[in-house]
Amino acid sequence: MNNQTTDELLLDWQERVGAARQECDPQSLLDMIPYAAFIGAQAKVDDQRLLYWLDKRASNIGNPSLPAIHGGVIGGFLELAAAIEIIYSLDVAEVPKVVDFSLDYLRPGRYKTIYASCKVMRQGKKLVNVSAKAWQDDEQTPIATARCHFLT
């Protein structure tokens, strides 16, 4: 059993966040979140922005007759991407807490790789607003968009 105190765990998390930023390695942040591994979420810095993706995985299928990725997986993926965007891009070392999450499903997420990008729209003293977009074949044709508010 792990005998680390809460303070030690927080310090370890903050050190890992700092290392991820310094090494341009957002994937190391995702690797610390069990849900990211469960759905297969991945991230990298691409062309000076963070790019997230979710490779096709049979366990993520919600409608086997199409087949299509489960809407909850898409929503969870976008929420996770938005949180990582905040941690990686802003001076925030703690995991932000979701205040509000609004998701628009625009088209089915087919059984193939889903990509996502996020943009911090506004950072206040305690609240951060993030816009997230998921697509498959063409970034200009999103399959889902999300508006997220986090408490930092």
Secondary structure, DSSP 8 states (H G I E B T S, - for coil): -----HHHHHHHHHHHHHHHHHTT-THHHHTT-HHHHHHTEEEEEETTEEEEEE---GGGEEETTTTEE-HHHHHHHHHHHHHHHHHHHSS--S--EEEEEEEEE-S--BSS-EEEEEEEEEE-SSEEEEEEEEESS-TTSEEEEEEEEEE-
